[in-house]
Amino acid sequence: MSEKPFKSGFVSIVGKPNVGKSTLMNRLVGEQLSIITPKAQTTRHRIMGIINGDDYQIVYSDTPGMLEPKYALHEAMMRYVKVYLEDA
């Protein structure tokens, strides 16, 4: 009997602020990893969650909401999002 090949992948969850990215990641991994609030821009850096199966691994990344930067903090968060997209 041959062994199944192990598969792995990365999934970045991106979108506008306050659309449910953190809620989605928490549901996908089955844990409360990302903070969920009604306030926009609660997630300010990447939060990672990992799912392991018998023959697979999925690494999810919750990212800050994408927006047009209005001040330095927004600019920094958007730089992070661009890097996270390159990692996916």
N, C-alpha and C positions, 0 to 999 in steps of 0.2 A: 504494500500500500504506500503510495507516494504522499509526502507531506504537502499541504497547501502552502503556496508562497505567502509570506507576510507582506501586507500592504500598509502604507501609511500616507497621510496627506495633511495639508494645512488648509484651513478655511478661515478667511478674514471676514468678519461681519462688519460691513460699512454702510453708511447712510447718513441722512440728515439727523440733526439733534432731536432727541425725544420721540423717536419712532418705534422704540422697543428692541433695540439691538441687545442691550444688557439682559432684558427679560428673555429674549430668544436664546442667548447663550446659556443662561442659567437653566432653562428648560432642556436644552440639548445635552448638557453635561449632568443634569440631575442634581445640581448643588447650587447654593447661593454664593457664587463667586464674585459676581459683579453687583455693586450697590445699585439699587433701583429707587429713584425718587422722581417726583413730577418736575423737578428742576432741571432745565437744560444744562448740558455740559458737566454733568456729575462725573462721567468717565473722562479723565484727563490724560490717561496713558493706557497702553495696551494691557488688558487682563486676559490671561490665557487659561484655557480649560482643556483637559485631555480626556478622551474616551479611549479605553483599551478593550479590545475584543480578543477572541482566541487567535485570529489571524489578521488583525488590523489595529491601527492606531490613528485617531483623528485628533489634531491639535487645532482648537478653535481660538480665534483672537477677537475679543470685543474691543472696538476702537472708539475714540472720541467721535462725536458727530461732525460731519463735514459741513463747513460753513465758510462764508467770505470773512476772512480775518478783519476785525475792527481794532484790535489792540494786541500787544506783545504776547499775552497768554494764548490768544487764538492763533497767532502766527506759529508759536511753538507747537501747539497741538496739531495744526495742519501739517507741519513738517514731520511729526511723528506718524500721522496717518499715511503720508506718502511713503515713508520707510516701510510701514507695515504692509502696504499694498505691494511693494516690491518683494517682500518676504513670501507672500502668498503664492 
